[in-house]
Amino acid sequence: MAATPKRLIPLAAMEKLMKQAGASRVSESAKEALKNVLEELASSVAANAVKFAQHAGRKTVKAGDITLAAKQ
């Protein structure tokens, strides 16, 4: 039996986002695809935010670090 990957972002949240964007129906594969894209993007932003905090001589990541990282 294969281990299921840990879900950081619930699929229900993906469906809600797509329905808010105008989708009337959302397939399971679309929810999974959006989840994967968003988790990859979030991981990249988080890693860059950590670098900004370290560069500023801090151990604490602040909202400004996230904002700067998201702009890259």
mmCIF file of the N, C-alpha and C atoms, coordinates in Angstrom:
data_MODEL
# 
_entry.id   MODEL 
# 
loop_
_atom_site.group_PDB 
_atom_site.id 
_atom_site.type_symbol 
_atom_site.label_atom_id 
_atom_site.label_alt_id 
_atom_site.label_comp_id 
_atom_site.label_asym_id 
_atom_site.label_entity_id 
_atom_site.label_seq_id 
_atom_site.pdbx_PDB_ins_code 
_atom_site.Cartn_x 
_atom_site.Cartn_y 
_atom_site.Cartn_z 
_atom_site.occupancy 
_atom_site.B_iso_or_equiv 
_atom_site.pdbx_formal_charge 
_atom_site.auth_seq_id 
_atom_site.auth_comp_id 
_atom_site.auth_asym_id 
_atom_site.auth_atom_id 
_atom_site.pdbx_PDB_model_num 
ATOM 1   N N  . MET A 1 1  ? 0.838   -1.175 0.000   1.00 0.00 ? 1  MET A N  1 
ATOM 2   C CA . MET A 1 1  ? 0.000   0.000  0.000   1.00 0.00 ? 1  MET A CA 1 
ATOM 3   C C  . MET A 1 1  ? 0.883   1.239  0.000   1.00 0.00 ? 1  MET A C  1 
ATOM 4   N N  . ALA A 1 2  ? 0.680   2.128  -0.944  1.00 0.00 ? 2  ALA A N  1 
ATOM 5   C CA . ALA A 1 2  ? 1.482   3.344  -1.060  1.00 0.00 ? 2  ALA A CA 1 
ATOM 6   C C  . ALA A 1 2  ? 1.018   4.386  -0.051  1.00 0.00 ? 2  ALA A C  1 
ATOM 7   N N  . ALA A 1 3  ? 1.980   5.100  0.506   1.00 0.00 ? 3  ALA A N  1 
ATOM 8   C CA . ALA A 1 3  ? 1.647   6.160  1.462   1.00 0.00 ? 3  ALA A CA 1 
ATOM 9   C C  . ALA A 1 3  ? 1.050   7.346  0.710   1.00 0.00 ? 3  ALA A C  1 
ATOM 10  N N  . THR A 1 4  ? -0.006  7.892  1.277   1.00 0.00 ? 4  THR A N  1 
ATOM 11  C CA . THR A 1 4  ? -0.605  9.068  0.651   1.00 0.00 ? 4  THR A CA 1 
ATOM 12  C C  . THR A 1 4  ? 0.178   10.299 1.061   1.00 0.00 ? 4  THR A C  1 
ATOM 13  N N  . PRO A 1 5  ? 0.413   11.229 0.121   1.00 0.00 ? 5  PRO A N  1 
ATOM 14  C CA . PRO A 1 5  ? 1.171   12.434 0.460   1.00 0.00 ? 5  PRO A CA 1 
ATOM 15  C C  . PRO A 1 5  ? 0.401   13.305 1.449   1.00 0.00 ? 5  PRO A C  1 
ATOM 16  N N  . LYS A 1 6  ? 1.139   13.906 2.359   1.00 0.00 ? 6  LYS A N  1 
ATOM 17  C CA . LYS A 1 6  ? 0.513   14.769 3.362   1.00 0.00 ? 6  LYS A CA 1 
ATOM 18  C C  . LYS A 1 6  ? -0.057  16.002 2.666   1.00 0.00 ? 6  LYS A C  1 
ATOM 19  N N  . ARG A 1 7  ? -1.277  16.326 2.999   1.00 0.00 ? 7  ARG A N  1 
ATOM 20  C CA . ARG A 1 7  ? -1.916  17.497 2.407   1.00 0.00 ? 7  ARG A CA 1 
ATOM 21  C C  . ARG A 1 7  ? -1.708  18.696 3.304   1.00 0.00 ? 7  ARG A C  1 
ATOM 22  N N  . LEU A 1 8  ? -0.971  19.661 2.812   1.00 0.00 ? 8  LEU A N  1 
ATOM 23  C CA . LEU A 1 8  ? -0.779  20.888 3.559   1.00 0.00 ? 8  LEU A CA 1 
ATOM 24  C C  . LEU A 1 8  ? -1.973  21.814 3.362   1.00 0.00 ? 8  LEU A C  1 
ATOM 25  N N  . ILE A 1 9  ? -2.515  21.782 2.163   1.00 0.00 ? 9  ILE A N  1 
ATOM 26  C CA . ILE A 1 9  ? -3.685  22.609 1.838   1.00 0.00 ? 9  ILE A CA 1 
ATOM 27  C C  . ILE A 1 9  ? -4.826  21.646 1.504   1.00 0.00 ? 9  ILE A C  1 
ATOM 28  N N  . PRO A 1 10 ? -5.953  21.766 2.187   1.00 0.00 ? 10 PRO A N  1 
ATOM 29  C CA . PRO A 1 10 ? -7.068  20.848 1.928   1.00 0.00 ? 10 PRO A CA 1 
ATOM 30  C C  . PRO A 1 10 ? -7.657  21.022 0.522   1.00 0.00 ? 10 PRO A C  1 
ATOM 31  N N  . LEU A 1 11 ? -8.088  19.908 -0.055  1.00 0.00 ? 11 LEU A N  1 
ATOM 32  C CA . LEU A 1 11 ? -8.703  19.964 -1.382  1.00 0.00 ? 11 LEU A CA 1 
ATOM 33  C C  . LEU A 1 11 ? -9.991  20.770 -1.361  1.00 0.00 ? 11 LEU A C  1 
ATOM 34  N N  . ALA A 1 12 ? -10.701 20.767 -0.245  1.00 0.00 ? 12 ALA A N  1 
ATOM 35  C CA . ALA A 1 12 ? -11.937 21.552 -0.155  1.00 0.00 ? 12 ALA A CA 1 
ATOM 36  C C  . ALA A 1 12 ? -11.641 23.038 -0.352  1.00 0.00 ? 12 ALA A C  1 
ATOM 37  N N  . ALA A 1 13 ? -10.494 23.482 0.130   1.00 0.00 ? 13 ALA A N  1 
ATOM 38  C CA . ALA A 1 13 ? -10.114 24.886 -0.055  1.00 0.00 ? 13 ALA A CA 1 
ATOM 39  C C  . ALA A 1 13 ? -9.854  25.183 -1.533  1.00 0.00 ? 13 ALA A C  1 
ATOM 40  N N  . MET A 1 14 ? -9.311  24.205 -2.258  1.00 0.00 ? 14 MET A N  1 
ATOM 41  C CA . MET A 1 14 ? -9.045  24.397 -3.684  1.00 0.00 ? 14 MET A CA 1 
ATOM 42  C C  . MET A 1 14 ? -10.365 24.550 -4.445  1.00 0.00 ? 14 MET A C  1 
ATOM 43  N N  . GLU A 1 15 ? -11.323 23.707 -4.082  1.00 0.00 ? 15 GLU A N  1 
ATOM 44  C CA . GLU A 1 15 ? -12.638 23.789 -4.725  1.00 0.00 ? 15 GLU A CA 1 
ATOM 45  C C  . GLU A 1 15 ? -13.285 25.139 -4.432  1.00 0.00 ? 15 GLU A C  1 
ATOM 46  N N  . LYS A 1 16 ? -13.182 25.584 -3.197  1.00 0.00 ? 16 LYS A N  1 
ATOM 47  C CA . LYS A 1 16 ? -13.784 26.866 -2.825  1.00 0.00 ? 16 LYS A CA 1 
ATOM 48  C C  . LYS A 1 16 ? -13.143 28.013 -3.616  1.00 0.00 ? 16 LYS A C  1 
ATOM 49  N N  . LEU A 1 17 ? -11.822 27.992 -3.738  1.00 0.00 ? 17 LEU A N  1 
ATOM 50  C CA . LEU A 1 17 ? -11.137 29.029 -4.504  1.00 0.00 ? 17 LEU A CA 1 
ATOM 51  C C  . LEU A 1 17 ? -11.601 29.044 -5.959  1.00 0.00 ? 17 LEU A C  1 
ATOM 52  N N  . MET A 1 18 ? -11.705 27.870 -6.561  1.00 0.00 ? 18 MET A N  1 
ATOM 53  C CA . MET A 1 18 ? -12.101 27.804 -7.968  1.00 0.00 ? 18 MET A CA 1 
ATOM 54  C C  . MET A 1 18 ? -13.559 28.213 -8.158  1.00 0.00 ? 18 MET A C  1 
ATOM 55  N N  . LYS A 1 19 ? -14.408 27.860 -7.214  1.00 0.00 ? 19 LYS A N  1 
ATOM 56  C CA . LYS A 1 19 ? -15.809 28.272 -7.316  1.00 0.00 ? 19 LYS A CA 1 
ATOM 57  C C  . LYS A 1 19 ? -15.941 29.778 -7.132  1.00 0.00 ? 19 LYS A C  1 
ATOM 58  N N  . GLN A 1 20 ? -15.128 30.367 -6.249  1.00 0.00 ? 20 GLN A N  1 
ATOM 59  C CA . GLN A 1 20 ? -15.123 31.819 -6.095  1.00 0.00 ? 20 GLN A CA 1 
ATOM 60  C C  . GLN A 1 20 ? -14.647 32.508 -7.372  1.00 0.00 ? 20 GLN A C  1 
ATOM 61  N N  . ALA A 1 21 ? -13.812 31.795 -8.138  1.00 0.00 ? 21 ALA A N  1 
ATOM 62  C CA . ALA A 1 21 ? -13.312 32.329 -9.407  1.00 0.00 ? 21 ALA A CA 1 
ATOM 63  C C  . ALA A 1 21 ? -14.302 32.132 -10.549 1.00 0.00 ? 21 ALA A C  1 
ATOM 64  N N  . GLY A 1 22 ? -15.415 31.430 -10.256 1.00 0.00 ? 22 GLY A N  1 
ATOM 65  C CA . GLY A 1 22 ? -16.453 31.296 -11.275 1.00 0.00 ? 22 GLY A CA 1 
ATOM 66  C C  . GLY A 1 22 ? -16.729 29.900 -11.775 1.00 0.00 ? 22 GLY A C  1 
ATOM 67  N N  . ALA A 1 23 ? -15.987 28.900 -11.300 1.00 0.00 ? 23 ALA A N  1 
ATOM 68  C CA . ALA A 1 23 ? -16.227 27.524 -11.753 1.00 0.00 ? 23 ALA A CA 1 
ATOM 69  C C  . ALA A 1 23 ? -17.532 27.006 -11.148 1.00 0.00 ? 23 ALA A C  1 
ATOM 70  N N  . SER A 1 24 ? -18.340 26.354 -11.965 1.00 0.00 ? 24 SER A N  1 
ATOM 71  C CA . SER A 1 24 ? -19.566 25.771 -11.433 1.00 0.00 ? 24 SER A CA 1 
ATOM 72  C C  . SER A 1 24 ? -19.315 24.352 -10.918 1.00 0.00 ? 24 SER A C  1 
ATOM 73  N N  . ARG A 1 25 ? -18.374 23.644 -11.537 1.00 0.00 ? 25 ARG A N  1 
ATOM 74  C CA . ARG A 1 25 ? -17.988 22.308 -11.093 1.00 0.00 ? 25 ARG A CA 1 
ATOM 75  C C  . ARG A 1 25 ? -16.476 22.199 -11.176 1.00 0.00 ? 25 ARG A C  1 
ATOM 76  N N  . VAL A 1 26 ? -15.888 21.393 -10.281 1.00 0.00 ? 26 VAL A N  1 
ATOM 77  C CA . VAL A 1 26 ? -14.437 21.253 -10.229 1.00 0.00 ? 26 VAL A CA 1 
ATOM 78  C C  . VAL A 1 26 ? -14.092 19.769 -10.089 1.00 0.00 ? 26 VAL A C  1 
ATOM 79  N N  . SER A 1 27 ? -13.254 19.256 -10.958 1.00 0.00 ? 27 SER A N  1 
ATOM 80  C CA . SER A 1 27 ? -12.861 17.852 -10.883 1.00 0.00 ? 27 SER A CA 1 
ATOM 81  C C  . SER A 1 27 ? -11.832 17.641 -9.785  1.00 0.00 ? 27 SER A C  1 
ATOM 82  N N  . GLU A 1 28 ? -11.733 16.394 -9.329  1.00 0.00 ? 28 GLU A N  1 
ATOM 83  C CA . GLU A 1 28 ? -10.739 16.052 -8.307  1.00 0.00 ? 28 GLU A CA 1 
ATOM 84  C C  . GLU A 1 28 ? -9.327  16.329 -8.824  1.00 0.00 ? 28 GLU A C  1 
ATOM 85  N N  . SER A 1 29 ? -9.084  16.032 -10.110 1.00 0.00 ? 29 SER A N  1 
ATOM 86  C CA . SER A 1 29 ? -7.746  16.253 -10.654 1.00 0.00 ? 29 SER A CA 1 
ATOM 87  C C  . SER A 1 29 ? -7.410  17.743 -10.717 1.00 0.00 ? 29 SER A C  1 
ATOM 88  N N  . ALA A 1 30 ? -8.401  18.583 -10.953 1.00 0.00 ? 30 ALA A N  1 
ATOM 89  C CA . ALA A 1 30 ? -8.173  20.035 -10.959 1.00 0.00 ? 30 ALA A CA 1 
ATOM 90  C C  . ALA A 1 30 ? -7.836  20.526 -9.558  1.00 0.00 ? 30 ALA A C  1 
ATOM 91  N N  . LYS A 1 31 ? -8.535  19.994 -8.552  1.00 0.00 ? 31 LYS A N  1 
ATOM 92  C CA . LYS A 1 31 ? -8.243  20.371 -7.155  1.00 0.00 ? 31 LYS A CA 1 
ATOM 93  C C  . LYS A 1 31 ? -6.821  19.977 -6.797  1.00 0.00 ? 31 LYS A C  1 
ATOM 94  N N  . GLU A 1 32 ? -6.427  18.758 -7.164  1.00 0.00 ? 32 GLU A N  1 
ATOM 95  C CA . GLU A 1 32 ? -5.077  18.262 -6.881  1.00 0.00 ? 32 GLU A CA 1 
ATOM 96  C C  . GLU A 1 32 ? -4.026  19.113 -7.592  1.00 0.00 ? 32 GLU A C  1 
ATOM 97  N N  . ALA A 1 33 ? -4.299  19.452 -8.862  1.00 0.00 ? 33 ALA A N  1 
ATOM 98  C CA . ALA A 1 33 ? -3.343  20.238 -9.638  1.00 0.00 ? 33 ALA A CA 1 
ATOM 99  C C  . ALA A 1 33 ? -3.148  21.623 -9.024  1.00 0.00 ? 33 ALA A C  1 
ATOM 100 N N  . LEU A 1 34 ? -4.228  22.272 -8.638  1.00 0.00 ? 34 LEU A N  1 
ATOM 101 C CA . LEU A 1 34 ? -4.126  23.596 -8.023  1.00 0.00 ? 34 LEU A CA 1 
ATOM 102 C C  . LEU A 1 34 ? -3.394  23.499 -6.688  1.00 0.00 ? 34 LEU A C  1 
ATOM 103 N N  . LYS A 1 35 ? -3.713  22.479 -5.904  1.00 0.00 ? 35 LYS A N  1 
ATOM 104 C CA . LYS A 1 35 ? -3.047  22.273 -4.611  1.00 0.00 ? 35 LYS A CA 1 
ATOM 105 C C  . LYS A 1 35 ? -1.542  22.128 -4.803  1.00 0.00 ? 35 LYS A C  1 
ATOM 106 N N  . ASN A 1 36 ? -1.143  21.323 -5.771  1.00 0.00 ? 36 ASN A N  1 
ATOM 107 C CA . ASN A 1 36 ? 0.278   21.102 -6.027  1.00 0.00 ? 36 ASN A CA 1 
ATOM 108 C C  . ASN A 1 36 ? 0.984   22.385 -6.450  1.00 0.00 ? 36 ASN A C  1 
ATOM 109 N N  . VAL A 1 37 ? 0.356   23.145 -7.335  1.00 0.00 ? 37 VAL A N  1 
ATOM 110 C CA . VAL A 1 37 ? 0.943   24.409 -7.802  1.00 0.00 ? 37 VAL A CA 1 
ATOM 111 C C  . VAL A 1 37 ? 1.074   25.395 -6.645  1.00 0.00 ? 37 VAL A C  1 
ATOM 112 N N  . LEU A 1 38 ? 0.024   25.537 -5.847  1.00 0.00 ? 38 LEU A N  1 
ATOM 113 C CA . LEU A 1 38 ? 0.056   26.491 -4.740  1.00 0.00 ? 38 LEU A CA 1 
ATOM 114 C C  . LEU A 1 38 ? 1.056   26.081 -3.660  1.00 0.00 ? 38 LEU A C  1 
ATOM 115 N N  . GLU A 1 39 ? 1.152   24.787 -3.366  1.00 0.00 ? 39 GLU A N  1 
ATOM 116 C CA . GLU A 1 39 ? 2.118   24.338 -2.365  1.00 0.00 ? 39 GLU A CA 1 
ATOM 117 C C  . GLU A 1 39 ? 3.548   24.562 -2.837  1.00 0.00 ? 39 GLU A C  1 
ATOM 118 N N  . GLU A 1 40 ? 3.806   24.344 -4.128  1.00 0.00 ? 40 GLU A N  1 
ATOM 119 C CA . GLU A 1 40 ? 5.137   24.582 -4.679  1.00 0.00 ? 40 GLU A CA 1 
ATOM 120 C C  . GLU A 1 40 ? 5.474   26.071 -4.619  1.00 0.00 ? 40 GLU A C  1 
ATOM 121 N N  . LEU A 1 41 ? 4.512   26.905 -5.000  1.00 0.00 ? 41 LEU A N  1 
ATOM 122 C CA . LEU A 1 41 ? 4.714   28.354 -4.949  1.00 0.00 ? 41 LEU A CA 1 
ATOM 123 C C  . LEU A 1 41 ? 4.934   28.812 -3.511  1.00 0.00 ? 41 LEU A C  1 
ATOM 124 N N  . ALA A 1 42 ? 4.126   28.324 -2.586  1.00 0.00 ? 42 ALA A N  1 
ATOM 125 C CA . ALA A 1 42 ? 4.250   28.700 -1.176  1.00 0.00 ? 42 ALA A CA 1 
ATOM 126 C C  . ALA A 1 42 ? 5.603   28.280 -0.615  1.00 0.00 ? 42 ALA A C  1 
ATOM 127 N N  . SER A 1 43 ? 6.073   27.119 -0.996  1.00 0.00 ? 43 SER A N  1 
ATOM 128 C CA . SER A 1 43 ? 7.372   26.643 -0.523  1.00 0.00 ? 43 SER A CA 1 
ATOM 129 C C  . SER A 1 43 ? 8.491   27.551 -1.014  1.00 0.00 ? 43 SER A C  1 
ATOM 130 N N  . SER A 1 44 ? 8.410   27.969 -2.256  1.00 0.00 ? 44 SER A N  1 
ATOM 131 C CA . SER A 1 44 ? 9.412   28.865 -2.830  1.00 0.00 ? 44 SER A CA 1 
ATOM 132 C C  . SER A 1 44 ? 9.386   30.231 -2.146  1.00 0.00 ? 44 SER A C  1 
ATOM 133 N N  . VAL A 1 45 ? 8.203   30.774 -1.939  1.00 0.00 ? 45 VAL A N  1 
ATOM 134 C CA . VAL A 1 45 ? 8.066   32.070 -1.268  1.00 0.00 ? 45 VAL A CA 1 
ATOM 135 C C  . VAL A 1 45 ? 8.607   31.976 0.156   1.00 0.00 ? 45 VAL A C  1 
ATOM 136 N N  . ALA A 1 46 ? 8.267   30.903 0.852   1.00 0.00 ? 46 ALA A N  1 
ATOM 137 C CA . ALA A 1 46 ? 8.731   30.723 2.224   1.00 0.00 ? 46 ALA A CA 1 
ATOM 138 C C  . ALA A 1 46 ? 10.255  30.650 2.285   1.00 0.00 ? 46 ALA A C  1 
ATOM 139 N N  . ALA A 1 47 ? 10.860  29.902 1.380   1.00 0.00 ? 47 ALA A N  1 
ATOM 140 C CA . ALA A 1 47 ? 12.320  29.775 1.368   1.00 0.00 ? 47 ALA A CA 1 
ATOM 141 C C  . ALA A 1 47 ? 12.979  31.126 1.116   1.00 0.00 ? 47 ALA A C  1 
ATOM 142 N N  . ASN A 1 48 ? 12.443  31.889 0.194   1.00 0.00 ? 48 ASN A N  1 
ATOM 143 C CA . ASN A 1 48 ? 12.996  33.217 -0.089  1.00 0.00 ? 48 ASN A CA 1 
ATOM 144 C C  . ASN A 1 48 ? 12.792  34.163 1.084   1.00 0.00 ? 48 ASN A C  1 
ATOM 145 N N  . ALA A 1 49 ? 11.657  34.064 1.754   1.00 0.00 ? 49 ALA A N  1 
ATOM 146 C CA . ALA A 1 49 ? 11.386  34.905 2.917   1.00 0.00 ? 49 ALA A CA 1 
ATOM 147 C C  . ALA A 1 49 ? 12.377  34.612 4.042   1.00 0.00 ? 49 ALA A C  1 
ATOM 148 N N  . VAL A 1 50 ? 12.720  33.353 4.224   1.00 0.00 ? 50 VAL A N  1 
ATOM 149 C CA . VAL A 1 50 ? 13.711  32.977 5.234   1.00 0.00 ? 50 VAL A CA 1 
ATOM 150 C C  . VAL A 1 50 ? 15.062  33.618 4.891   1.00 0.00 ? 50 VAL A C  1 
ATOM 151 N N  . LYS A 1 51 ? 15.418  33.601 3.616   1.00 0.00 ? 51 LYS A N  1 
ATOM 152 C CA . LYS A 1 51 ? 16.679  34.229 3.194   1.00 0.00 ? 51 LYS A CA 1 
ATOM 153 C C  . LYS A 1 51 ? 16.668  35.722 3.488   1.00 0.00 ? 51 LYS A C  1 
ATOM 154 N N  . PHE A 1 52 ? 15.545  36.393 3.240   1.00 0.00 ? 52 PHE A N  1 
ATOM 155 C CA . PHE A 1 52 ? 15.446  37.825 3.538   1.00 0.00 ? 52 PHE A CA 1 
ATOM 156 C C  . PHE A 1 52 ? 15.605  38.085 5.027   1.00 0.00 ? 52 PHE A C  1 
ATOM 157 N N  . ALA A 1 53 ? 14.975  37.281 5.847   1.00 0.00 ? 53 ALA A N  1 
ATOM 158 C CA . ALA A 1 53 ? 15.080  37.444 7.300   1.00 0.00 ? 53 ALA A CA 1 
ATOM 159 C C  . ALA A 1 53 ? 16.526  37.229 7.749   1.00 0.00 ? 53 ALA A C  1 
ATOM 160 N N  . GLN A 1 54 ? 17.169  36.195 7.250   1.00 0.00 ? 54 GLN A N  1 
ATOM 161 C CA . GLN A 1 54 ? 18.557  35.924 7.612   1.00 0.00 ? 54 GLN A CA 1 
ATOM 162 C C  . GLN A 1 54 ? 19.473  37.056 7.167   1.00 0.00 ? 54 GLN A C  1 
ATOM 163 N N  . HIS A 1 55 ? 19.237  37.574 5.966   1.00 0.00 ? 55 HIS A N  1 
ATOM 164 C CA . HIS A 1 55 ? 20.041  38.674 5.450   1.00 0.00 ? 55 HIS A CA 1 
ATOM 165 C C  . HIS A 1 55 ? 19.908  39.910 6.342   1.00 0.00 ? 55 HIS A C  1 
ATOM 166 N N  . ALA A 1 56 ? 18.731  40.092 6.925   1.00 0.00 ? 56 ALA A N  1 
ATOM 167 C CA . ALA A 1 56 ? 18.485  41.220 7.827   1.00 0.00 ? 56 ALA A CA 1 
ATOM 168 C C  . ALA A 1 56 ? 18.979  40.930 9.243   1.00 0.00 ? 56 ALA A C  1 
ATOM 169 N N  . GLY A 1 57 ? 19.570  39.754 9.452   1.00 0.00 ? 57 GLY A N  1 
ATOM 170 C CA . GLY A 1 57 ? 20.107  39.411 10.760  1.00 0.00 ? 57 GLY A CA 1 
ATOM 171 C C  . GLY A 1 57 ? 19.052  38.944 11.754  1.00 0.00 ? 57 GLY A C  1 
ATOM 172 N N  . ARG A 1 58 ? 17.926  38.466 11.222  1.00 0.00 ? 58 ARG A N  1 
ATOM 173 C CA . ARG A 1 58 ? 16.832  38.012 12.087  1.00 0.00 ? 58 ARG A CA 1 
ATOM 174 C C  . ARG A 1 58 ? 16.629  36.522 11.936  1.00 0.00 ? 58 ARG A C  1 
ATOM 175 N N  . LYS A 1 59 ? 16.109  35.905 13.004  1.00 0.00 ? 59 LYS A N  1 
ATOM 176 C CA . LYS A 1 59 ? 15.673  34.519 12.951  1.00 0.00 ? 59 LYS A CA 1 
ATOM 177 C C  . LYS A 1 59 ? 14.180  34.451 12.665  1.00 0.00 ? 59 LYS A C  1 
ATOM 178 N N  . THR A 1 60 ? 13.490  35.554 12.936  1.00 0.00 ? 60 THR A N  1 
ATOM 179 C CA . THR A 1 60 ? 12.037  35.608 12.765  1.00 0.00 ? 60 THR A CA 1 
ATOM 180 C C  . THR A 1 60 ? 11.681  36.096 11.365  1.00 0.00 ? 60 THR A C  1 
ATOM 181 N N  . VAL A 1 61 ? 10.864  35.329 10.680  1.00 0.00 ? 61 VAL A N  1 
ATOM 182 C CA . VAL A 1 61 ? 10.348  35.752 9.371   1.00 0.00 ? 61 VAL A CA 1 
ATOM 183 C C  . VAL A 1 61 ? 9.152   36.657 9.631   1.00 0.00 ? 61 VAL A C  1 
ATOM 184 N N  . LYS A 1 62 ? 9.176   37.829 9.007   1.00 0.00 ? 62 LYS A N  1 
ATOM 185 C CA . LYS A 1 62 ? 8.097   38.808 9.192   1.00 0.00 ? 62 LYS A CA 1 
ATOM 186 C C  . LYS A 1 62 ? 7.256   38.909 7.929   1.00 0.00 ? 62 LYS A C  1 
ATOM 187 N N  . ALA A 1 63 ? 6.110   39.553 8.087   1.00 0.00 ? 63 ALA A N  1 
ATOM 188 C CA . ALA A 1 63 ? 5.190   39.710 6.956   1.00 0.00 ? 63 ALA A CA 1 
ATOM 189 C C  . ALA A 1 63 ? 5.876   40.407 5.778   1.00 0.00 ? 63 ALA A C  1 
ATOM 190 N N  . GLY A 1 64 ? 6.709   41.369 6.058   1.00 0.00 ? 64 GLY A N  1 
ATOM 191 C CA . GLY A 1 64 ? 7.419   42.079 4.989   1.00 0.00 ? 64 GLY A CA 1 
ATOM 192 C C  . GLY A 1 64 ? 8.331   41.158 4.190   1.00 0.00 ? 64 GLY A C  1 
ATOM 193 N N  . ASP A 1 65 ? 8.922   40.185 4.859   1.00 0.00 ? 65 ASP A N  1 
ATOM 194 C CA . ASP A 1 65 ? 9.769   39.210 4.157   1.00 0.00 ? 65 ASP A CA 1 
ATOM 195 C C  . ASP A 1 65 ? 8.938   38.407 3.167   1.00 0.00 ? 65 ASP A C  1 
ATOM 196 N N  . ILE A 1 66 ? 7.749   38.012 3.606   1.00 0.00 ? 66 ILE A N  1 
ATOM 197 C CA . ILE A 1 66 ? 6.842   37.252 2.736   1.00 0.00 ? 66 ILE A CA 1 
ATOM 198 C C  . ILE A 1 66 ? 6.445   38.108 1.538   1.00 0.00 ? 66 ILE A C  1 
ATOM 199 N N  . THR A 1 67 ? 6.101   39.362 1.797   1.00 0.00 ? 67 THR A N  1 
ATOM 200 C CA . THR A 1 67 ? 5.696   40.267 0.710   1.00 0.00 ? 67 THR A CA 1 
ATOM 201 C C  . THR A 1 67 ? 6.806   40.448 -0.305  1.00 0.00 ? 67 THR A C  1 
ATOM 202 N N  . LEU A 1 68 ? 8.026   40.675 0.178   1.00 0.00 ? 68 LEU A N  1 
ATOM 203 C CA . LEU A 1 68 ? 9.166   40.823 -0.732  1.00 0.00 ? 68 LEU A CA 1 
ATOM 204 C C  . LEU A 1 68 ? 9.417   39.545 -1.513  1.00 0.00 ? 68 LEU A C  1 
ATOM 205 N N  . ALA A 1 69 ? 9.363   38.415 -0.836  1.00 0.00 ? 69 ALA A N  1 
ATOM 206 C CA . ALA A 1 69 ? 9.616   37.134 -1.486  1.00 0.00 ? 69 ALA A CA 1 
ATOM 207 C C  . ALA A 1 69 ? 8.572   36.831 -2.563  1.00 0.00 ? 69 ALA A C  1 
ATOM 208 N N  . ALA A 1 70 ? 7.329   37.220 -2.310  1.00 0.00 ? 70 ALA A N  1 
ATOM 209 C CA . ALA A 1 70 ? 6.256   36.966 -3.271  1.00 0.00 ? 70 ALA A CA 1 
ATOM 210 C C  . ALA A 1 70 ? 6.411   37.790 -4.548  1.00 0.00 ? 70 ALA A C  1 
ATOM 211 N N  . LYS A 1 71 ? 7.115   38.898 -4.449  1.00 0.00 ? 71 LYS A N  1 
ATOM 212 C CA . LYS A 1 71 ? 7.305   39.777 -5.617  1.00 0.00 ? 71 LYS A CA 1 
ATOM 213 C C  . LYS A 1 71 ? 8.392   39.279 -6.546  1.00 0.00 ? 71 LYS A C  1 
ATOM 214 N N  . GLN A 1 72 ? 9.163   38.308 -6.096  1.00 0.00 ? 72 GLN A N  1 
ATOM 215 C CA . GLN A 1 72 ? 10.267  37.811 -6.934  1.00 0.00 ? 72 GLN A CA 1 
ATOM 216 C C  . GLN A 1 72 ? 9.800   36.813 -7.955  1.00 0.00 ? 72 GLN A C  1 
# 
